[in-house]
């Protein structure tokens, strides 16, 4: 079983920044891919950013240049730095990990991000 625990969500004004954290119960080397997804009310869950075990990153077009995903292998924790936040970034953000051993995808419980003035 893999546990992923997100933190760092909250209320921020447009143009502001937040940094989400996801603490994993296993080392990042145990995963093929780590990432962040989000789901706004009435919308489907969408990919925000992913990072592979080799450090390759991928971002949704809507967040390129504003968000950055990174890993601290010593903790182990994956981060999502969000700058220039917009009201349309409002959603529940989920951390996800694809296990190297069995290919299963694990999800965190989600953290709410609200961008509003």
C-alpha positions in Angstrom: 0.0 0.0 0.0 1.2 3.5 -0.9 0.1 6.5 1.1 0.2 10.0 -0.4 -0.7 12.9 1.8 -1.1 16.4 0.3 -0.9 19.7 2.1 -0.5 23.4 1.3 -3.9 24.2 -0.3 -5.9 27.2 0.7 -7.4 30.5 -0.3 -5.3 32.9 -2.4 -5.9 36.1 -4.4 -5.5 36.1 -8.1 -1.8 36.6 -9.0 -0.7 34.9 -5.8 1.3 31.8 -5.1 0.9 28.5 -3.3 3.1 25.5 -2.9 1.5 22.1 -2.6 3.4 19.2 -1.0 2.7 15.5 -1.2 4.5 13.2 1.2 4.9 9.7 -0.1 5.2 6.6 2.1 7.9 5.2 -0.3 11.0 6.7 -1.9 10.5 8.4 -5.3 12.5 5.6 -6.9 9.6 3.3 -6.2 7.5 5.1 -8.7 7.6 5.4 -12.5 5.8 8.7 -12.4 4.6 11.2 -9.8 2.1 13.9 -10.5 -0.6 16.4 -9.7 -4.1 16.3 -11.1 -7.0 18.6 -10.3 -10.8 18.6 -10.5 -13.0 21.6 -10.4 -16.8 21.3 -9.6 -18.6 19.9 -12.7 -15.4 19.2 -14.5 -13.4 16.0 -15.2 -10.2 15.4 -13.4 -7.3 16.7 -15.5 -3.5 16.4 -15.4 -1.7 19.4 -14.1 1.9 18.2 -14.1 3.9 15.0 -14.0 7.5 14.0 -13.3 9.2 10.7 -14.1 11.8 8.9 -12.1 14.4 10.3 -14.5 13.3 13.8 -13.8 11.4 14.5 -17.0 8.5 16.8 -16.5 5.3 17.5 -18.4 2.7 20.3 -17.9 -0.8 21.1 -19.0 -0.8 23.9 -21.5 -2.9 26.0 -19.1 -0.2 26.0 -16.4 3.0 26.1 -18.4 5.3 28.9 -17.2 3.3 29.3 -14.0 3.6 26.0 -12.2 6.6 23.8 -11.4 6.8 20.2 -10.2 9.7 19.0 -8.3 10.9 16.1 -6.0 12.9 16.1 -2.8 14.2 12.6 -2.7 15.5 12.9 0.9 12.0 13.3 2.4 10.4 11.9 0.0 8.0 14.6 -1.1 6.8 15.9 -4.4 5.9 19.6 -4.7 3.9 21.8 -7.0 4.9 25.4 -6.9 2.0 27.5 -8.3 2.6 31.1 -9.3 0.4 33.6 -11.0 -2.7 31.8 -9.9 -6.0 32.5 -11.7 -9.6 31.9 -10.6 -9.8 29.1 -13.1 -7.1 27.3 -11.2 -9.6 26.8 -8.4 -10.0 23.0 -7.8 -9.2 20.1 -5.6 -5.6 19.1 -6.3 -4.7 15.4 -6.0 -1.2 13.9 -5.8 -0.8 10.7 -7.8 1.9 8.0 -8.2 2.4 5.1 -10.5 4.2 2.3 -8.7 7.2 0.8 -10.5 6.6 -2.7 -9.0 3.0 -3.3 -10.2 2.0 -0.3 -12.3 -0.8 0.6 -10.0 -1.8 4.2 -9.6 -2.3 5.6 -6.2 -4.1 8.8 -5.2 -3.9 11.2 -2.3 -7.0 12.6 -0.5 -6.8 15.9 -2.3 -6.3 19.5 -1.1 -8.5 22.4 -2.0 -7.1 25.4 -3.8 -9.3 28.5 -4.1 -8.3 31.5 -6.1 -10.6 34.4 -5.4 -10.5 38.1 -4.5 
